Every structure is written in structure tokens, then in C-alpha cells.
Amino acid sequence: MPTIFHRAGRWAFGQATVLLLATMLMWAGNAVAGKLAVGEVSPMLLVCMRWMFVCVVIAVFARGNLAADWPELRRHLPVVIIMGIAGYTGFNALFYLAAHHTTGVNITILQGSIPVLTLLGAFLVFRTPVTKLQATGMSVTLFGVLVIATRGHPEALSSLSFNIGDIWLLIACVMYSGYTVALRRRPKTSGFGFFSAMAIVSFVTSLPLVGLEAFRGELIWPTPKGWAILVYVAIFPSFLAQMFFMRSVELIGPGRASLFANLVPAFGAVLSVLILGETFEAFHAVSLVLVLGGILIAERLGKR
């Protein structure tokens, strides 16, 4: 019998690995899509229509899940709204806005700070113990973020000469980390029902941002290329990746599944070079090593 359980465990991990590799590749592709969207569709409209498409899919295929979970979701509606604004609307709005000012390589590497920021947030909010190795890993990763934000020139700190896109992306990472920490207290519903509610909240709360964008004369209706980008981000990073990730968490648990997020910076940097033709410079390599190395220390060695 132990052999059967062992084989079942290996099968579950193998299936989860395939799903998670696809998930991280799609999330890394989101950074490339954000860069390709510049001039093809305005960032706030991209956020809004991205979640509008997801809501249409939910209405067609998953309205039963949402209806079944609605009583519990309604009891915690303020929490759902705040989490939707921070984790979906705010993060994606700043993410696509940052793409107008920084590179795809920077976007993906800076996202590597999210796991460590989440670790810090869990300590501040829930007093989750942090070991010395985890603290060391956190420091190494944040130093890697500093390297990318200053383009390998720390003296930029004295003149505050940061790229505004990097600043917006760092704020977005803080918001998503806060959302991740809050998941510990999310309503006790199915993962799909909760995701559906979050998608609806994100769509509704992004409408004022589109209105502001139009008022400022910055609204860009999608070009043919813009429509293709919209279809990609709606189907892959927004919907399939979320479904794959939730299934993977069911198979191997959130802790082991979250470790795969470390692949996003690596995948994203490669995609940015191959698709966008961006230059991978020395400070990118240093930052990538620091970010991934810090996460390895914090998530693997620190937990041991």
C-alpha cells in the first residue's frame, strides 16, 4: 500500500509540474505582452477588457460555481473587493503602466521580489516566524531588486534617479504580496468561485480607470495587434494560468506550488530577449542571480 501512495504522489507531482511550468511561462509572457501592447492598446483599457473577457467566460461556463459560493462571498464582500482591487486591478494597472517606461527584462526580474515580500508581509501581519536564513534570503533578493532599479548604479539612490516604470512595478509587487498574504483569510469557498468573484471585482473597479484614461485623452482603442494581445492575456495569463495554478495547489499544496514562481523572472528574461529583442546586460544577470539566489535561500534552505 505505501508503494501505491508513493506512486500516486509521484504522479500528482508530475502532473502539477507540467501545469506549473505552463503557468509560469504564461505569466512570464504577460510581461512581453505588456511591452507589445504599448501603442496598440492603452494600459487601463487593457486591464478592463482583459477581465471583461474573463467575466464572459465565467458567465458561460462557471456561473453555477459562483452561484453556489455566493452566500459565503456576500458575507465577506468588503474583503473580496479589497483583495480584488489590490491583487488584480491595482497590480495589473501598474504592471501595464510600467511597461510603457521600463523593459520586459526588468519587469520579469522585479517580479522575483514578490515571494520574499510575501514572506515579510506574513511576518508583519501574522507573526509567521522568519528564520535567519529566510531573513538572509530576503535581504539578498531585495538587493537584487535594488540592482535592477538603479541599473547597476547604486549611486542613483542619492539623486533618486529611478526609472518611474520600475517604481510603479515595485508598488505593484507590494500590492500583490499583500493580496497573497490576505489569501490566508479568504472566504471559505471553492477556488473557482473565489476567482470568479475576484475577476468581476477587477472588471468593475477598472472602469473608473478607463474613464480617467479617456478624460485625459490617453485612451487607445485596440489595433488588430492590440486585439491579439487582449485575447492572449485574457485566455492565458488571466484564465488558464489561474486554473492551472489552482489545480496544482490541490495536487501538491500551496508551499511547493509557490516555489515554481521563481521561474517567472528566468522565463521572462529569455522571452524578452527572444521576442522583444532586448539586450540582456551584465546588471540584469547580477540581479537575476541575486533575486533567484535570495529566493532559494529564503524558500528552501530557510524552511529547512
C-alpha positions as CSV (number, residue, x, y, z in Angstrom):
1,M,0.0,0.0,0.0
2,P,2.8,2.5,0.7
3,T,4.1,1.8,-2.8
4,I,0.7,2.8,-4.3
5,F,0.6,6.0,-2.3
6,H,4.2,6.8,-3.3
7,R,3.3,6.3,-7.0
8,A,0.2,8.4,-6.6
9,G,2.3,11.1,-5.1
10,R,4.9,11.0,-7.9
11,W,2.0,11.1,-10.4
12,A,0.5,14.1,-8.7
13,F,3.8,15.9,-8.6
14,G,4.5,15.1,-12.2
15,Q,1.1,16.5,-13.3
16,A,1.5,19.6,-11.2
17,T,5.0,20.2,-12.6
18,V,3.6,20.2,-16.1
19,L,0.8,22.6,-15.2
20,L,3.1,24.9,-13.2
21,L,5.7,25.1,-15.9
22,A,2.9,26.1,-18.3
23,T,1.6,28.6,-15.7
24,M,4.9,30.3,-15.2
25,L,5.6,30.5,-18.9
26,M,2.2,32.2,-19.4
27,W,2.8,34.6,-16.6
28,A,6.2,35.5,-17.9
29,G,4.6,36.0,-21.3
30,N,2.3,38.6,-19.7
31,A,5.3,40.9,-19.3
32,V,6.2,40.6,-23.0
33,A,2.5,41.2,-23.8
34,G,2.6,44.3,-21.8
35,K,5.5,45.6,-23.8
36,L,4.0,44.7,-27.1
37,A,0.8,46.5,-26.1
38,V,2.5,49.9,-25.9
39,G,0.9,52.0,-28.7
40,E,-1.5,49.2,-29.6
41,V,-4.0,49.5,-26.7
42,S,-3.9,51.8,-23.6
43,P,-3.0,50.2,-20.3
44,M,-6.2,50.8,-18.4
45,L,-8.3,49.7,-21.3
46,L,-6.2,46.5,-21.5
47,V,-6.8,45.8,-17.8
48,C,-10.5,46.4,-18.1
49,M,-11.1,44.4,-21.3
50,R,-8.8,41.6,-20.0
51,W,-11.1,41.0,-17.1
52,M,-14.2,41.6,-19.1
53,F,-13.3,38.7,-21.4
54,V,-12.7,36.5,-18.3
55,C,-16.1,37.5,-16.9
56,V,-17.8,36.5,-20.1
57,V,-16.1,33.1,-19.9
58,I,-17.2,32.7,-16.3
59,A,-20.8,33.7,-17.2
60,V,-20.9,31.0,-19.9
61,F,-19.0,28.1,-18.2
62,A,-18.9,28.8,-14.4
63,R,-21.9,30.7,-13.3
64,G,-23.0,27.6,-11.3
65,N,-19.9,27.7,-9.2
66,L,-20.3,31.4,-8.5
67,A,-24.0,31.0,-7.6
68,A,-23.1,28.1,-5.1
69,D,-20.4,30.2,-3.4
70,W,-22.3,33.5,-3.5
71,P,-23.8,33.3,0.1
72,E,-20.3,32.9,1.6
73,L,-18.8,35.5,-0.7
74,R,-21.5,38.0,0.1
75,R,-20.8,37.7,3.8
76,H,-17.2,38.7,3.1
77,L,-17.8,41.2,0.3
78,P,-15.6,44.0,1.6
79,V,-12.7,41.6,1.9
80,V,-13.3,40.3,-1.6
81,I,-13.4,43.8,-3.0
82,I,-10.2,45.0,-1.3
83,M,-8.4,41.8,-2.4
84,G,-9.6,42.2,-5.9
85,I,-8.5,45.8,-6.1
86,A,-5.0,45.1,-4.7
87,G,-4.3,41.8,-6.3
88,Y,-6.0,42.1,-9.7
89,T,-7.0,45.7,-10.6
90,G,-4.1,47.6,-8.9
91,F,-1.4,45.1,-9.7
92,N,-2.3,44.8,-13.4
93,A,-2.9,48.5,-13.9
94,L,0.5,49.4,-12.5
95,F,2.0,46.4,-14.3
96,Y,0.9,47.6,-17.8
97,L,1.6,51.2,-17.0
98,A,5.2,50.3,-16.0
99,A,5.6,48.5,-19.4
100,H,5.5,52.0,-21.0
101,H,8.6,53.1,-19.1
102,T,10.8,50.0,-18.4
103,T,12.0,46.9,-20.2
104,G,10.4,43.4,-20.3
105,V,13.6,42.0,-18.7
106,N,13.2,44.5,-15.8
107,I,9.5,43.7,-15.4
108,T,10.1,39.9,-15.0
109,I,13.1,40.2,-12.7
110,L,11.4,42.7,-10.4
111,Q,8.5,40.3,-10.0
112,G,11.0,38.0,-8.4
113,S,10.7,40.1,-5.3
114,I,7.1,39.0,-4.7
115,P,7.8,35.8,-2.8
116,V,10.1,37.5,-0.4
117,L,7.8,40.5,0.1
118,T,5.1,38.0,0.8
119,L,7.3,36.3,3.5
120,L,7.9,39.7,5.1
121,G,4.2,40.6,4.9
122,A,3.3,37.3,6.6
123,F,5.7,38.1,9.4
124,L,4.3,41.6,9.9
125,V,0.6,40.6,9.8
126,F,0.5,37.1,11.2
127,R,3.9,37.0,13.0
128,T,4.9,34.0,10.9
129,P,8.3,33.0,12.2
130,V,11.2,34.1,10.0
131,T,14.5,32.1,10.3
132,K,17.9,33.7,9.9
133,L,18.3,32.0,6.6
134,Q,15.0,33.4,5.4
135,A,16.0,36.9,6.5
136,T,19.3,36.5,4.7
137,G,17.5,35.4,1.5
138,M,15.1,38.3,1.8
139,S,18.0,40.7,2.0
140,V,19.7,39.2,-1.0
141,T,16.6,39.3,-3.1
142,L,15.8,42.9,-2.2
143,F,19.4,43.8,-3.0
144,G,18.9,42.2,-6.4
145,V,15.8,44.4,-6.9
146,L,17.9,47.4,-6.0
147,V,20.5,46.5,-8.6
148,I,17.8,46.4,-11.4
149,A,16.0,49.5,-10.2
150,T,19.3,51.5,-10.2
151,R,20.5,49.9,-13.5
152,G,23.6,48.6,-11.7
153,H,24.5,52.1,-10.3
154,P,23.6,52.3,-6.6
155,E,24.7,55.9,-6.6
156,A,21.4,56.7,-8.3
157,L,19.9,56.4,-4.8
158,S,21.4,59.8,-3.9
159,S,19.8,61.6,-6.8
160,L,16.6,59.4,-6.8
161,S,17.1,58.8,-10.5
162,F,14.9,55.7,-10.6
163,N,13.0,54.7,-13.7
164,I,9.4,55.5,-12.9
165,G,8.3,52.3,-14.5
166,D,10.4,50.3,-12.1
167,I,8.9,52.3,-9.2
168,W,5.4,51.5,-10.3
169,L,6.2,47.9,-10.7
170,L,7.7,47.7,-7.2
171,I,4.5,49.2,-5.8
172,A,2.5,46.6,-7.9
173,C,4.6,43.8,-6.4
174,V,3.9,45.1,-2.8
175,M,0.2,45.2,-3.6
176,Y,0.2,41.6,-5.0
177,S,2.2,40.5,-2.0
178,G,-0.4,42.0,0.3
179,Y,-3.1,40.1,-1.7
180,T,-1.2,36.9,-1.3
181,V,-0.8,37.3,2.4
182,A,-4.6,38.0,2.7
183,L,-5.4,34.7,0.9
184,R,-4.8,33.0,4.3
185,R,-8.1,34.7,5.4
186,R,-10.0,34.5,2.2
187,P,-13.7,33.3,2.3
188,K,-14.1,29.5,2.6
189,T,-15.3,28.9,-0.9
190,S,-14.2,26.9,-3.9
191,G,-11.1,28.3,-5.6
192,F,-13.0,28.7,-8.8
193,G,-15.9,30.6,-7.1
194,F,-13.4,32.9,-5.4
195,F,-11.5,33.6,-8.6
196,S,-14.8,34.4,-10.4
197,A,-15.7,36.9,-7.7
198,M,-12.2,38.5,-8.0
199,A,-12.5,38.7,-11.7
200,I,-15.8,40.5,-11.5
201,V,-14.5,42.9,-8.9
202,S,-11.5,43.6,-11.1
203,F,-13.6,44.4,-14.1
204,V,-15.9,46.7,-12.2
205,T,-13.2,48.6,-10.4
206,S,-11.2,49.1,-13.6
207,L,-14.0,51.0,-15.2
208,P,-13.2,54.3,-13.4
209,L,-9.5,53.9,-14.5
210,V,-10.7,53.6,-18.2
211,G,-12.9,56.7,-17.7
212,L,-9.9,58.7,-16.3
213,E,-7.7,57.5,-19.2
214,A,-10.4,58.7,-21.7
215,F,-10.8,62.0,-19.8
216,R,-7.0,62.6,-20.1
217,G,-7.1,61.9,-23.8
218,E,-4.9,58.8,-23.4
219,L,-7.3,56.1,-24.4
220,I,-6.1,54.0,-27.3
221,W,-8.7,51.6,-28.8
222,P,-7.1,48.3,-29.7
223,T,-5.5,47.9,-33.1
224,P,-5.6,44.5,-34.7
225,K,-2.4,43.7,-32.9
226,G,-3.9,45.1,-29.7
227,W,-6.9,42.7,-30.0
228,A,-4.5,39.8,-30.4
229,I,-2.7,40.9,-27.2
230,L,-6.0,41.2,-25.4
231,V,-7.0,37.7,-26.4
232,Y,-3.7,36.3,-25.2
233,V,-3.7,38.0,-21.8
234,A,-7.4,37.1,-21.2
235,I,-7.1,33.4,-22.2
236,F,-3.6,32.5,-21.0
237,P,-2.3,34.6,-18.0
238,S,-5.7,35.5,-16.7
239,F,-7.8,32.4,-17.1
240,L,-5.8,29.2,-18.0
241,A,-2.8,30.1,-15.8
242,Q,-5.1,30.7,-12.8
243,M,-6.9,27.4,-13.4
244,F,-3.7,25.5,-13.7
245,F,-2.3,27.1,-10.6
246,M,-5.3,26.3,-8.5
247,R,-5.3,22.6,-9.7
248,S,-1.6,22.4,-8.9
249,V,-2.2,23.7,-5.4
250,E,-4.8,21.0,-5.0
251,L,-2.3,18.3,-6.1
252,I,0.9,19.3,-4.2
253,G,-0.1,22.2,-1.8
254,P,0.5,25.9,-1.9
255,G,4.0,25.8,-0.5
256,R,5.5,23.5,-3.1
257,A,3.5,25.1,-5.9
258,S,4.6,28.7,-5.0
259,L,8.3,27.7,-5.4
260,F,7.7,27.5,-9.2
261,A,7.1,31.2,-9.2
262,N,10.8,31.6,-9.1
263,L,10.9,30.6,-12.8
264,V,8.9,33.7,-13.9
265,P,12.0,36.0,-13.9
266,A,14.1,33.4,-15.8
267,F,11.4,32.7,-18.3
268,G,10.5,36.4,-18.7
269,A,14.1,37.5,-19.3
270,V,14.6,34.8,-22.0
271,L,11.2,35.7,-23.7
272,S,12.1,39.5,-23.6
273,V,15.4,38.8,-25.3
274,L,13.9,36.4,-27.9
275,I,10.7,38.2,-28.7
276,L,11.3,41.8,-27.9
277,G,15.0,41.8,-29.0
278,E,16.0,43.5,-25.7
279,T,19.6,43.4,-24.6
280,F,20.5,41.3,-21.6
281,E,23.1,43.3,-19.9
282,A,25.5,42.4,-17.1
283,F,23.5,44.1,-14.4
284,H,20.5,42.0,-15.5
285,A,22.5,38.8,-14.9
286,V,23.7,40.0,-11.5
287,S,20.2,41.0,-10.5
288,L,18.7,37.7,-11.7
289,V,21.3,35.7,-9.8
290,L,20.6,37.7,-6.6
291,V,16.8,37.5,-6.9
292,L,16.7,33.8,-7.6
293,G,19.5,33.0,-5.1
294,G,17.8,35.0,-2.4
295,I,14.5,33.2,-3.0
296,L,16.3,29.8,-2.9
297,I,17.8,30.7,0.5
298,A,14.5,32.0,1.9
299,E,12.2,29.4,0.5
300,R,14.2,26.2,0.5
301,L,17.2,26.5,2.9
302,G,15.3,28.8,5.3
303,K,12.3,26.4,5.6
304,R,14.6,23.5,6.3
